[in-house]
Amino acid sequence: MSNNIYLKKGLDLPISGEAAQTVRGVIVPDVVAVKPTDFRALVPKLLVREGDRVLAGTPVLADKMSQNILFASPVSGTVAEVVRGAKRKLLEVRIKADAQQEFVDFGVKKVATMSAEEIKASLLAAGLWPSLVQRPYGIIANPEVKPKAIFVSAFNTAPLAADMEFVLRDEIENIQTAINALNKLTDGGVHMSLNAANYSGTPFHKFENVIQHTFEGKHPAGNVGVQIHHVSPIRKGETVWTVSMLMLAAIGKLFNTGKYDVRRKIAVTGPMAIEPAYVESYPGASVKSLKAFYDPSLDLRFVSGDVLTGTNVGKDGFLGFYDNQMTILEEGDKYEMLGWAKPFRPALFSASRTYFSWLTPKKKYDMDTNLHGGPRAFVVNDVYGKVLPMDLYPVYLLKACLANNIDDMEKFGIYEVLEEDFALCEYVCPSKIEIQQIISDGIALMLKEMC
């Protein structure tokens, strides 16, 4: 067991609707979507037309700025629709899936005998290169850059997050293959962070060719950005790559089976989910394919991902490329008389002891999307620092982003953070400020001016 890092700051959100560790079935959706909006700063080039026949692994998009980076169809079927938005912005490529899946054969390969360039070429050709996310900025990794290290978080502390050990219990061999492959792409090794609370009980601690770290503490202890900050902070001019455990499994399957197989166990969670559990399906699966888990007559919000950082995709939306969680919430559009002025609100959770939730620490709450207030002046206080376990000055970084001051953004840590690292700051913010959007705008400015 390697070094253990204990994080004192953070917050575990006590929301109801955790998925039971059972798989309720395998779902091949009628329609899946490949969404360019899942990838930051991507300028997509369409490679297919409506009516084209595709297999699982057939490229449907390319990156205009680096056309060897491809995005593949997760299923076999027929291109049903190309959805565009304002100014003909490409939003989705919808594919009507076959009942019986067929795959492009990329050939079984032995990673041990492959060079770094051969591994890169295989990942690029199969459409799995977007699995690798580059920091700073959270963009798709640049194949021409050698990162100082590659980081993986083997656990997730986000609200109602899928249990990684349950999801990946049959993928150990594939993950090991992926680790062996990615080790050849960096001189700094593959760093894997494990949950200290369950270190000896998880099969993940048996992986070879990894540099292990253990973390304990509340959310966001499972965020890879927080882990990087405590293991090897990103300085100006440095590049690291990150990859999720889900995508490690897909990379391993590519080399072991020759297939682009991104099937995954998806946790359907949330207070409004009917019998929350797991299903086996695909990234890009439609919300409608999960109809057994919700009541369509209710006013609901469907979030691809967790409640803090996920995307509101709507009842006609699709699961994101990197996600294996769908959270179902009630829309909080109901007026509450007196609001926060009520002296006793037992149905609400408070991170600041405003209510009496601190007396029932094990209680789970049926949270909805109500903000319980509106945006107001930016109040300078210490609430952000209590939930952000990083050696940063969050208020100063946010103000630098608002002022478009690149020098101060660099000084206060823009290279180390993504929106997800500030999600709890947004949750506890007394001013109801959209902090993640401020960080997103700051990163967009850095990409425009510095890259």
C-alpha positions as CSV (number, residue, x, y, z in Angstrom):
1,M,0.0,0.0,0.0
2,S,1.4,3.4,-1.0
3,N,1.1,6.8,0.5
4,N,-2.3,7.7,2.1
5,I,-3.7,11.2,1.7
6,Y,-6.4,12.3,4.1
7,L,-8.6,15.2,2.9
8,K,-10.3,17.1,5.7
9,K,-12.4,19.3,3.5
10,G,-15.4,18.3,1.4
11,L,-19.1,17.3,1.7
12,D,-21.1,14.1,1.0
13,L,-24.5,15.1,-0.3
14,P,-27.2,12.9,1.5
15,I,-29.5,12.5,-1.5
16,S,-31.9,9.5,-1.8
17,G,-32.1,7.1,-4.7
18,E,-28.9,5.1,-4.7
19,A,-28.9,2.2,-7.2
20,A,-29.2,-1.3,-5.8
21,Q,-26.4,-3.5,-6.9
22,T,-28.4,-5.5,-9.4
23,V,-28.6,-5.4,-13.2
24,R,-32.2,-5.1,-14.3
25,G,-31.5,-6.0,-17.9
26,V,-29.6,-5.3,-21.1
27,I,-30.9,-2.4,-23.1
28,V,-30.1,-1.9,-26.8
29,P,-31.8,1.5,-27.4
30,D,-33.8,2.1,-30.6
31,V,-31.7,5.2,-31.1
32,V,-28.3,6.3,-29.7
33,A,-26.6,9.6,-30.2
34,V,-23.0,10.6,-30.8
35,K,-22.8,14.2,-29.4
36,P,-19.9,16.5,-30.2
37,T,-21.0,18.6,-27.3
38,D,-19.6,15.9,-24.9
39,F,-16.1,17.0,-25.9
40,R,-14.7,20.4,-24.9
41,A,-13.4,22.6,-27.7
42,L,-14.2,20.1,-30.4
43,V,-14.8,21.4,-33.9
44,P,-16.5,18.3,-35.5
45,K,-16.3,17.2,-39.1
46,L,-19.2,14.9,-40.2
47,L,-18.1,11.7,-41.8
48,V,-21.5,10.1,-42.5
49,R,-24.9,11.0,-44.0
50,E,-28.4,10.1,-43.2
51,G,-29.2,6.6,-44.4
52,D,-25.6,5.3,-44.1
53,R,-25.0,1.9,-42.7
54,V,-22.5,1.8,-39.7
55,L,-21.0,-0.9,-37.5
56,A,-19.9,-0.5,-33.9
57,G,-16.6,1.2,-34.4
58,T,-17.3,3.0,-37.6
59,P,-16.1,6.6,-37.5
60,V,-18.9,9.1,-37.7
61,L,-17.1,12.3,-36.7
62,A,-13.5,13.6,-36.9
63,D,-11.8,16.6,-35.2
64,K,-11.3,19.3,-37.8
65,M,-8.2,20.5,-36.0
66,S,-6.7,17.1,-35.8
67,Q,-8.4,14.8,-38.3
68,N,-6.8,11.6,-37.1
69,I,-8.9,11.9,-33.9
70,L,-12.1,10.0,-34.8
71,F,-15.4,9.4,-32.9
72,A,-17.0,6.1,-33.6
73,S,-20.5,4.8,-33.5
74,P,-21.2,2.8,-30.3
75,V,-23.6,0.5,-32.0
76,S,-24.3,-1.0,-35.5
77,G,-27.3,0.4,-37.4
78,T,-28.3,3.1,-39.7
79,V,-27.7,6.9,-39.4
80,A,-31.2,8.1,-38.8
81,E,-30.8,11.8,-38.3
82,V,-28.1,14.6,-38.1
83,V,-29.3,17.2,-35.7
84,R,-28.1,20.8,-36.0
85,G,-28.7,23.9,-33.9
86,A,-28.2,27.6,-34.5
87,K,-25.8,28.5,-37.3
88,R,-25.9,24.8,-38.3
89,K,-23.9,23.8,-35.3
90,L,-23.7,20.0,-35.2
91,L,-25.4,18.8,-32.1
92,E,-26.0,15.0,-32.6
93,V,-25.6,12.1,-34.9
94,R,-28.5,9.8,-34.2
95,I,-28.1,6.1,-35.1
96,K,-31.0,3.6,-35.2
97,A,-29.5,0.5,-33.6
98,D,-29.7,-3.0,-34.9
99,A,-31.2,-5.7,-32.7
100,Q,-28.1,-7.8,-33.2
101,Q,-24.9,-5.9,-32.9
102,E,-22.0,-6.1,-35.5
103,F,-18.5,-4.8,-34.9
104,V,-15.6,-3.5,-37.0
105,D,-12.8,-5.9,-36.6
106,F,-9.7,-4.0,-35.6
107,G,-7.8,-7.2,-34.9
108,V,-6.5,-8.7,-31.6
109,K,-3.2,-7.2,-30.6
110,K,-0.5,-8.1,-28.0
111,V,0.3,-4.9,-26.1
112,A,3.6,-6.3,-24.8
113,T,5.1,-6.3,-28.3
114,M,3.7,-3.0,-29.5
115,S,5.5,0.3,-29.6
116,A,4.0,3.6,-28.3
117,E,3.3,4.7,-31.8
118,E,1.5,1.5,-32.6
119,I,-0.7,1.9,-29.5
120,K,-1.5,5.5,-30.5
121,A,-2.4,4.4,-34.0
122,S,-4.7,1.7,-32.7
123,L,-6.5,4.0,-30.4
124,L,-6.9,6.7,-33.0
125,A,-8.1,4.3,-35.7
126,A,-10.7,2.7,-33.4
127,G,-12.1,6.0,-32.1
128,L,-11.0,5.5,-28.6
129,W,-8.5,8.3,-28.4
130,P,-11.2,10.7,-27.0
131,S,-11.1,8.5,-23.9
132,L,-7.9,10.3,-23.0
133,V,-8.5,13.8,-21.5
134,Q,-5.7,16.3,-21.3
135,R,-5.1,18.7,-18.4
136,P,-4.9,21.7,-18.3
137,Y,-8.4,22.5,-19.6
138,G,-10.0,19.1,-19.9
139,I,-9.7,18.8,-23.7
140,I,-9.1,15.7,-25.8
141,A,-5.4,14.6,-25.4
142,N,-3.0,15.8,-28.1
143,P,-1.4,12.7,-29.7
144,E,1.7,14.7,-30.5
145,V,2.4,15.5,-26.8
146,K,3.9,13.1,-24.3
147,P,2.3,13.8,-20.9
148,K,4.3,13.9,-17.7
149,A,2.0,11.2,-16.3
150,I,-1.4,9.6,-16.7
151,F,-3.9,9.6,-13.8
152,V,-6.8,7.4,-13.0
153,S,-9.3,7.6,-10.2
154,A,-10.5,4.1,-9.2
155,F,-13.4,5.4,-7.1
156,N,-16.1,8.0,-7.3
157,T,-17.4,10.0,-4.4
158,A,-20.0,12.0,-6.3
159,P,-23.7,11.8,-5.1
160,L,-25.2,8.4,-6.0
161,A,-22.3,7.6,-8.2
162,A,-22.0,4.1,-9.7
163,D,-20.0,1.6,-7.6
164,M,-16.9,1.1,-9.7
165,E,-16.2,-2.4,-8.2
166,F,-19.6,-3.6,-9.1
167,V,-19.6,-2.0,-12.6
168,L,-16.1,-3.4,-13.5
169,R,-15.9,-6.7,-11.6
170,D,-15.7,-8.6,-14.9
171,E,-13.3,-6.2,-16.6
172,I,-10.1,-6.7,-14.5
173,E,-8.1,-8.4,-17.3
174,N,-9.1,-5.7,-19.8
175,I,-8.2,-2.9,-17.5
176,Q,-4.8,-4.4,-16.9
177,T,-4.2,-4.6,-20.6
178,A,-5.1,-0.9,-20.9
179,I,-2.7,0.0,-18.1
180,N,0.1,-1.9,-19.8
181,A,-0.6,-0.1,-23.1
182,L,-0.9,3.4,-21.6
183,N,2.4,3.0,-19.7
184,K,4.1,3.1,-23.0
185,L,2.7,6.6,-23.8
186,T,4.4,8.4,-20.8
187,D,7.6,8.4,-18.9
188,G,5.9,9.3,-15.6
189,G,3.8,6.1,-15.3
190,V,0.1,5.5,-14.7
191,H,-1.0,6.7,-11.3
192,M,-4.1,5.1,-9.9
193,S,-5.9,6.5,-6.8
194,L,-7.8,4.1,-4.6
195,N,-10.3,4.5,-1.8
196,A,-8.4,4.0,1.5
197,A,-11.6,2.9,3.2
198,N,-11.8,-0.2,1.0
199,Y,-8.2,-0.7,-0.1
200,S,-7.7,-4.3,1.0
201,G,-11.2,-5.4,-0.2
202,T,-11.0,-4.1,-3.8
203,P,-9.5,-6.1,-6.6
204,F,-8.2,-2.8,-8.0
205,H,-5.2,-2.8,-5.6
206,K,-3.8,-5.9,-7.4
207,F,-3.2,-4.1,-10.7
208,E,0.4,-4.2,-11.8
209,N,2.5,-1.4,-13.6
210,V,0.6,1.3,-11.7
211,I,1.8,3.8,-9.1
212,Q,-0.8,3.6,-6.4
213,H,-2.1,6.3,-4.1
214,T,-4.9,6.1,-1.5
215,F,-7.3,8.8,-0.5
216,E,-9.8,9.1,2.3
217,G,-12.3,11.8,2.9
218,K,-15.6,13.2,1.7
219,H,-16.4,14.3,-1.8
220,P,-14.6,15.4,-3.9
221,A,-11.9,13.0,-2.8
222,G,-12.7,10.8,-5.8
223,N,-12.2,13.6,-8.3
224,V,-9.1,13.0,-10.4
225,G,-8.3,16.7,-10.4
226,V,-8.1,16.8,-6.6
227,Q,-5.9,13.7,-6.6
228,I,-3.5,15.2,-9.2
229,H,-3.3,18.4,-7.0
230,H,-2.1,16.3,-4.1
231,V,0.2,14.0,-6.0
232,S,1.7,16.1,-8.7
233,P,0.3,19.6,-9.2
234,I,0.1,20.8,-12.8
235,R,2.4,23.8,-13.4
236,K,2.5,26.1,-16.4
237,G,3.8,24.3,-19.4
238,E,3.1,20.8,-18.0
239,T,0.6,18.3,-19.4
240,V,-1.0,15.3,-17.8
241,W,-3.7,12.9,-19.2
242,T,-6.5,11.4,-17.3
243,V,-8.7,8.4,-18.2
244,S,-11.7,6.9,-16.4
245,M,-11.9,3.3,-15.3
246,L,-14.8,2.8,-17.7
247,M,-12.7,3.8,-20.7
248,L,-9.7,1.7,-19.5
249,A,-12.0,-1.3,-19.8
250,A,-13.0,-0.2,-23.3
251,I,-9.3,0.3,-24.3
252,G,-8.4,-3.1,-23.0
253,K,-11.3,-4.8,-24.9
254,L,-10.0,-3.2,-28.1
255,F,-6.7,-4.9,-27.8
256,N,-8.0,-8.2,-26.3
257,T,-10.9,-8.7,-28.7
258,G,-10.3,-6.3,-31.6
259,K,-13.7,-4.6,-31.0
260,Y,-14.9,-1.1,-30.2
261,D,-17.0,-2.2,-27.3
262,V,-18.1,0.6,-25.0
263,R,-21.0,-1.2,-23.4
264,R,-21.2,-0.4,-19.7
265,K,-23.3,-0.8,-16.6
266,I,-25.3,2.4,-16.1
267,A,-26.6,3.4,-12.7
268,V,-30.2,4.8,-12.9
269,T,-30.4,6.9,-9.7
270,G,-32.2,9.7,-8.0
271,P,-35.2,10.4,-5.7
272,M,-37.7,10.1,-8.6
273,A,-36.2,6.9,-10.0
274,I,-38.5,3.8,-9.6
275,E,-36.5,1.0,-8.0
276,P,-33.0,2.5,-8.8
277,A,-30.7,-0.1,-10.2
278,Y,-28.2,-0.8,-13.0
279,V,-28.8,-1.6,-16.6
280,E,-26.3,-2.6,-19.3
281,S,-26.4,-0.3,-22.2
282,Y,-24.3,2.2,-24.3
283,P,-23.1,5.7,-24.2
284,G,-25.5,7.8,-26.1
285,A,-28.5,5.7,-24.9
286,S,-31.7,7.6,-24.9
287,V,-33.6,8.6,-21.8
288,K,-36.7,7.0,-23.3
289,S,-35.0,3.6,-23.3
290,L,-35.0,3.9,-19.4
291,K,-38.8,4.4,-19.3
292,A,-39.2,1.6,-16.8
293,F,-37.4,3.7,-14.2
294,Y,-39.7,6.8,-14.2
295,D,-43.3,8.0,-14.3
296,P,-43.7,10.0,-17.6
297,S,-46.7,11.9,-16.2
298,L,-44.5,13.8,-13.7
299,D,-42.4,16.9,-14.2
300,L,-38.9,15.5,-14.0
301,R,-35.3,16.5,-14.8
302,F,-33.0,13.9,-16.4
303,V,-29.3,14.5,-15.6
304,S,-26.6,12.6,-17.5
305,G,-24.1,12.2,-14.7
306,D,-24.4,13.2,-11.0
307,V,-26.5,16.0,-9.6
308,L,-23.5,18.3,-9.0
309,T,-21.8,18.1,-12.4
310,G,-24.1,16.3,-14.8
311,T,-25.9,17.7,-17.8
312,N,-29.6,18.3,-18.0
313,V,-30.5,16.3,-21.1
314,G,-34.3,16.4,-20.9
315,K,-36.8,13.6,-21.5
316,D,-35.7,13.4,-25.2
317,G,-32.0,13.5,-24.4
318,F,-29.1,10.9,-24.4
319,L,-26.5,9.7,-22.0
320,G,-23.1,11.4,-22.4
321,F,-19.9,9.7,-23.7
322,Y,-18.1,9.7,-20.4
323,D,-21.1,9.0,-18.2
324,N,-22.5,5.8,-16.6
325,Q,-25.1,7.4,-14.4
326,M,-28.5,8.9,-15.1
327,T,-30.1,10.8,-12.2
328,I,-33.8,11.5,-12.1
329,L,-35.0,14.5,-10.1
330,E,-38.3,16.3,-9.6
331,E,-38.3,19.8,-11.0
332,G,-38.3,22.3,-8.1
333,D,-40.6,24.8,-9.6
334,K,-43.0,25.0,-6.7
335,Y,-43.3,28.2,-4.7
336,E,-42.5,27.8,-1.0
337,M,-44.2,30.3,1.3
338,L,-41.7,32.1,3.6
339,G,-38.9,30.0,2.2
340,W,-35.7,30.0,4.2
341,A,-37.4,32.1,6.9
342,K,-39.2,29.1,8.2
343,P,-37.8,28.1,11.5
344,F,-38.1,24.3,11.0
345,R,-37.7,22.5,7.6
346,P,-37.1,18.8,8.4
347,A,-37.4,17.8,4.7
348,L,-34.4,19.9,3.6
349,F,-30.7,19.4,4.0
350,S,-28.4,22.2,5.0
351,A,-24.6,22.2,4.7
352,S,-24.4,25.2,7.1
353,R,-26.6,24.0,10.0
354,T,-29.3,26.5,9.0
355,Y,-31.8,23.8,9.6
356,F,-31.8,20.8,11.8
357,S,-30.4,18.2,9.3
358,W,-27.2,18.1,11.3
359,L,-29.1,16.2,14.0
360,T,-29.9,13.3,11.6
361,P,-26.6,12.7,9.8
362,K,-27.6,9.4,8.3
363,K,-30.9,10.7,6.8
364,K,-31.3,10.8,3.0
365,Y,-33.3,13.6,1.4
366,D,-35.6,13.6,-1.6
367,M,-33.9,16.6,-3.2
368,D,-35.3,18.4,-6.2
369,T,-33.9,21.2,-8.4
370,N,-35.2,24.1,-6.4
371,L,-32.4,26.7,-5.7
372,H,-34.3,28.0,-2.6
373,G,-33.4,31.5,-3.6
374,G,-32.0,33.5,-6.5
375,P,-28.7,35.0,-7.6
376,R,-27.5,38.0,-5.5
377,A,-24.3,39.9,-4.8
378,F,-21.0,38.0,-4.6
379,V,-20.5,37.7,-0.9
380,V,-16.9,37.1,0.1
381,N,-16.8,34.4,2.8
382,D,-15.0,31.2,3.7
383,V,-17.7,28.7,2.6
384,Y,-15.9,27.6,-0.6
385,G,-12.7,26.8,1.3
386,K,-14.6,24.4,3.6
387,V,-15.6,22.1,0.7
388,L,-12.6,22.5,-1.7
389,P,-9.7,20.3,-0.6
390,M,-7.1,22.1,-2.8
391,D,-4.5,24.6,-1.9
392,L,-6.1,27.4,-3.9
393,Y,-7.9,30.7,-3.3
394,P,-11.2,30.0,-4.9
395,V,-12.7,33.5,-4.6
396,Y,-9.6,35.1,-6.2
397,L,-9.6,32.6,-9.0
398,L,-13.3,33.2,-9.7
399,K,-12.9,37.0,-9.7
400,A,-9.9,36.6,-12.1
401,C,-12.1,34.6,-14.4
402,L,-14.9,37.2,-14.2
403,A,-12.4,39.9,-15.0
404,N,-10.8,38.0,-17.8
405,N,-7.4,38.5,-16.2
406,I,-5.2,35.8,-17.6
407,D,-2.2,36.6,-15.4
408,D,-4.3,36.3,-12.2
409,M,-6.0,33.1,-13.5
410,E,-2.6,31.5,-14.0
411,K,-1.5,32.7,-10.6
412,F,-4.5,31.4,-8.7
413,G,-4.6,27.9,-10.3
414,I,-6.6,27.8,-13.6
415,Y,-4.2,25.1,-14.9
416,E,-5.3,22.7,-12.1
417,V,-9.0,22.8,-12.1
418,L,-12.1,21.9,-14.1
419,E,-15.7,22.7,-13.4
420,E,-16.3,19.5,-11.4
421,D,-13.7,20.6,-8.8
422,F,-15.8,23.7,-8.0
423,A,-19.2,21.9,-8.0
424,L,-19.5,21.8,-4.2
425,C,-18.5,25.5,-4.0
426,E,-21.5,26.2,-6.3
427,Y,-23.8,24.0,-4.1
428,V,-22.9,25.8,-0.8
429,C,-22.7,29.2,-2.4
430,P,-25.0,31.6,-0.4
431,S,-25.2,33.9,-3.4
432,K,-26.5,31.2,-5.8
433,I,-23.8,32.0,-8.3
434,E,-23.1,29.7,-11.2
435,I,-19.6,29.0,-10.3
436,Q,-19.0,26.1,-12.6
437,Q,-20.0,28.3,-15.6
438,I,-17.5,31.0,-14.4
439,I,-14.7,28.4,-14.4
440,S,-15.9,27.1,-17.8
441,D,-15.8,30.6,-19.2
442,G,-12.3,31.1,-17.8
443,I,-11.1,27.9,-19.4
444,A,-12.6,28.9,-22.7
445,L,-10.7,32.2,-22.5
446,M,-7.4,30.4,-21.8
447,L,-8.0,28.1,-24.8
448,K,-8.7,31.0,-27.0
449,E,-5.8,33.2,-25.9
450,M,-3.1,30.6,-24.9
451,C,-3.5,27.7,-27.3
